[in-house]
């Protein structure tokens, strides 16, 4: 297929399969408002201590790592569509199990199951987008994917605020319903995977691909910066004595920026490395503004800047990872690259809390800005190492 992308209409001509995947993932994201409340449910509803809750959530996070690897394996062997349906259905079963649990041990088992199912659908979704788009259209396709998730995240927060006034278990029931709805949508509307090879080739040395390992390292740094913003900005607002509601406003501004900039910025003509360097520069500037911010208005300016940077970074890293992969191993390559988010989710809480305690908000964000600036400077070096052999 061939799709023509213009600066003002970067999504025109994308495959219908891309739009279906984006819609399904966005609906699922809207329903995925349970995670911030999982610790509360374990503590309040099931009587877990704070220490027990921390261990349970850590086990959940650890379970998401093999979950993503399993999703990559199944995507290449079982097929993209079947794997997406399997992952979404698994999430729904686990969510319903949590909702109807009456003892802590039962909720813990359900939480572990949720972790093992949680990331299964990501690698096949990302791989299918690469399957049905030409290389030059992948930045636009992955950009649409990221923008839809950003918008859905804002709606998720609003729904969570509304439903959380009732029994918190209803959150998990609602999330299960959205997972099942998405699995039905995917099963009924996604095309057959004719572009996939009939016989998978299990001998592709995914873990011995040095370029993939280098890309994983760079992607992990980016994901850690991203997760530090997610975790650290609310804490920074508290440190500055600003209202808690400011976090929701910042998230909304970030989502609107991502969506609007997708339509307005002329980013398609940049190659991946120039786009990534530009993204890191914007993120670094935004982080410096955060370090100096003492009012919500300044935080909103910073949010616009780092969100513009994320626009360049999110889609281009996925484009690079899918471009490295042989078609018969694309799911596994994207699964391995996606481990960057599991690693970052483990690292970011430690770096944020340690830097906040030792250096304060300014030290946290100036250090993070320096890391982003270094990544921008290193892009010519990455270009040489990631070039085809």
Number of C-alpha atoms within 10 A of each C-alpha: 8 13 15 12 16 15 15 13 13 24 24 14 14 23 17 13 18 24 17 17 23 22 19 21 26 24 22 25 22 24 25 23 25 24 12 11 16 20 19 17 21 24 17 12 17 17 14 19 13 13 9 14 19 14 12 21 19 14 15 21 20 18 21 23 23 19 24 31 24 22 31 33 22 22 30 26 21 13 21 28 23 16 26 26 21 18 25 26 22 22 27 26 20 24 28 20 22 26 21 14 18 12 13 16 12 14 23 22 17 22 25 21 22 25 25 25 26 24 28 31 29 24 31 31 26 25 26 23 23 25 22 20 21 16 16 16 24 25 29 26 28 24 26 24 23 23 26 20 23 23 22 22 23 23 19 22 19 14 17 21 12 11 15 15 9 10 11 19 21 18 25 25 22 21 23 27 18 22 29 19 18 24 24 15 16 22 15 10 13 17 12 11 14 8 11 19 14 11 9 15 13 12 7 15 9 17 12 9 13 12 18 21 15 15 20 22 15 18 23 22 19 24 24 24 25 21 20 23 21 15 15 23 21 19 19 24 21 14 13 14 11 16 11 12 10 19 21 14 16 22 20 19 18 25 24 18 21 25 21 12 18 25 16 12 13 13 21 19 11 12 12 21 21 18 23 24 23 23 26 28 23 26 31 29 20 25 28 19 23 27 22 15 20 16 14 17 12 14 24 23 18 26 27 22 22 27 26 25 24 24 27 28 26 22 23 24 23 22 24 19 23 24 16 19 19 14 19 20 27 28 33 28 30 30 29 22 26 25 23 22 21 20 17 20 21 16 18 21 16 12 17 25 18 13 18 19 12 10 14 16 25 19 15 24 29 20 18 24 25 16 16 24 20 15 22 22 14 14 20 14 11 16 13 9 14 16 9 8 5
